[in-house]
């Protein structure tokens, strides 16, 4: 699909703003998938393309977090072990769902992810004692999150950070860093399935990766602060419009 210069710049700016906000709190795909859908890209190619973009942005994020020595590799690798098989399974399931079924499923998942994203105030979470059965619950949670990530994946990092903070006792930055590692592995596994299927819209990848990459690095550097509230407001507007569009296509 051809992309104009105006579209390229628009996607660059949007990806920069989304990464600036979502690198620490998660939720980037919650905006990017709806944007693709709103501009007329079919849902499956939109999800697949965002998985590829997410891989590159998570890679940049992991490098930036590691420079700050915020990654707990023991926890990150344990989590990653469980998301690999189910994220591949989730992406494979998405390929075989009909457009209507996928649309209904994504609309439901989008509302769920938005609810979690808005209700959880992760910035105010403090370090807590580690839950006794932390590793067991983390393994079960990552199996389920991997399946979700392969099919859709919006707010994947936010959901995983809840496990790290509320069960593992991690602080915000370390939770975000560990979630970036696991998100990288999940995105890579799911992307392998989508790339082989040939559903990726490669024309939209470059501006999203460049803009999001710059926003990711900047977000890690100013990690103690959030981006302006109006960015979150814009995110909510885009998601609501997208859900309405999905509902309209179902009816």
Secondary structure, DSSP 8 states (H G I E B T S, - for coil): ----HHHHHHHHHHHHHHHHHHHHH--SHHHHHHHHHHTT--HHHHHHHHHHHHHHHHHHHHHHHHHTT---HHHHHHHHHHHHHHHHHHHHHHHHS-HHHHHHHHHHHHHHHHHHHHH--GGG-------TTHHHHHHHHHHHHHHHHHHT-TTHHHHHHHHHHHTT---HHHHHHHHHHHHHHHHHHHHHHHHHHT---GGGHHHHHHHHHHHHHHHHHTTTS---HHHHHHHHHHHHHHHHHHHHHH-
